[in-house]
């Protein structure tokens, strides 16, 4: 009898604790190995852009769960795990591009559609606007010379270079924030878009990598062709580590999703096949932390993925990591203080607001 009474005294508090956790939840209930769920964005979105300024993440534009283009902007504080609505852009934009110079965010181009997409009308954009996180104010800037969406941008020497994209062929122009002017530059040798090409900057030169490879020198305003990738691909990703560029995954010319990886050396102008990813991926995201490449999510020929893996270029080795909580493609990745945030995207047939963070050391 004493034993039973003692057991009752132990069981009752445990049951009470379980009841409290089931009613109110706890942080551990939202934590997977390596990934931790964070507060949702205020608006589900895909095909949007993100930038980080002073440790805070800004999400801009995109499409909502009804495929309507958005002008809204939200700020995420990684310290407090809170989202705050900010002043909207003057124009709704999906498939836009953004760059940061001197702590200010520049939103450029993209496209928008009619309310509820009822007429399926697409408006290509050339407009540009600047956001100052310190004041929360948007300022209209001179428009690009042509409309651009799904295009390429890089910042070199304090200037933004806009290249190619839908409706703009192989045209290139540069924006100088100090002079507040756009200047038309030498065109690319081939037509490029953010679906079939990716960019990296090495030693002040812009590499545009797609079916062909070309390099732009801003000091001479000239393009030169380089060795093409052995395997054609689009909807892929590139990352640069220690002066070499890695092309990962995507879709080949026959529509097959790829797991292959190739390394480009600017010094030798040669491509070398590297160890493939464990997972075939397109429409995925990558990030570099600690000289290792992380590949997340995307989709294969069956649907959206949650899997994650890490590549060590020094060892030419891929290691599978903890899967994301939410499978997603058309999402965004942003690294802040060594942690990688996965935001929004397309999952289970709709745009989602979910956010999660990965700590590479785990």
Buried (B, 14 or more C-beta within 10 A) or exposed (E): EEEEEEEEEEEEEEEEEEEEEEEEEEEEEEEBEBBBBBBBBBBBBBBBBBBBBEEBBBBBBBBBBEBBBBBBBBBBEBEEEEBEEBBBBEBBBBBBBBBBBEEBBBBBBBBBBEEEBEEEEBBBBBBBBBBBBEEEEBEEBEBBBBBBBBBBBBBBEEBBBBBBBBBBBBBBBBBBBEEEEBEEBBBBBBBBBBBBBBBBBBEEBBBBBBBBBBBBBBEEEEBEEBEBBEBBBBBBBBBBBEEBBBBBBBBBEEEEBBBBBBBBEBEEEEBEEBBBBEBBBBBBBBBBBEEBBBBBBBBBEEEBBBBBBBBBBEEEEBEEBBBBBBBBBBBBBBBBEEBBBBBBBBBEEEBBBBBBBBEBEE
